[in-house]
Amino acid sequence: MNKPALLMTGALLALGGHTAVNAQAFPTKPIRFVVPFAPGGGTDFLARLIAPRLSDSLGQFVIVDNRPGAGGVIGAELVAKAPADGYTILLGSPGSMSISPHLLSKIPYNSLRDFKPIALATASPFALTANPAVPVKSVKDLIALAKARPGTLNFGTAGSGATGHIAGEQFKLLAGVNIVHVPFKGSAAATTAAISGEIQLTFENLPVALPHARSGKLKILGIGSVERSPLAPEFPTIREAGVPGYEAVTAFGVLAPGKTPQGVAQRLNQGIAKIMHNPEVRDVLASRGMRSIGSTPEQYAQFLRREFDKYGEIIRKAGIKLD
């Protein structure tokens, strides 16, 4: 081997060794944990549950940084364009990772290329709810009524393009029914409208819907997970209630910029997985209708790919457009 080749080989080995050392030393300063939504919501709650425990695990402060706007796109863009060193991470949601890329003609990142999946943290199912005055007791009843009266029933969600909207459109496609979407400015407004009878149905996250169902203000016809929820096992899944293949959940996971070194990503994964497998954390999340997961990076990457493709197909078939 000639001298230039030897020098090049030595430089590459040194660079590889430097990267390994950096990964082993990580972290040496505080980590910014970007939440792409405003303080006080479910996403913010999850981040603030994880952050202090991750601080303890890594030996550095993990600081929650709320960057709301554009359905999560603003915060996601910030992380996608941050230095790929593990010191800026994102709490990813379906909106920014799997839905907006199919709805917006211009989006400032590629959600499958510009992020490195760290761990799928939690999942919670959507619930199909009805005002008590709607003359149905089951999903099959609802499908029969919707087919008998096409275009007369409606469902409310947190807004056009929101995860609940896509959950409703998926139901329409798989059940073969025509139910009109009514967008609201947030899930609280949609739920209030369903309780008052202004609208007939909602597709809302189970933790939001459950208290109203148990108080008799709404009735849950089915939930969107593949298996019944441990939080509310009395309610059938929408699949078993008559819509094979249906699945609608809100899943949150942690991501880093796409070129983050593998060793750094693995270090972050170990810390987050340990938190999500903690019995106390599991109990806290279960009380709010969330299933604690704590996956490997590879499992989260596969999940994101499936969700991205699924939402894209639903949006295309339903003809949903925002711009």
Secondary structure, DSSP 8 states (H G I E B T S, - for coil): --HHHHHHHHHHHHHHHHHHHHHHH--SS-EEEEESS-TTSHHHHHHHHHHHHHHHHHTS-EEEEE---GGGHHHHHHHHTS-SSSSEEEEE-HIIIIIHHHH-S--SS-TTTSEEEEEEEEEEEEEEEE-TTSS-SSHHHHHHHHHHSTTT-EEEESSTTSHHHHHHHHHHHHHT---EEEE-SSHHHHHHHHHHTSSSEEEEEHHHHHHHHHTTSSEEEEESSSS--TT-TTS-BTTTTT-TT---EEEEEEEEETT--HHHHHHHHHHHHHHHT-HHHHHHHHHTT-EE----HHHHHHHHHHHHHHHHHHHHHHT----
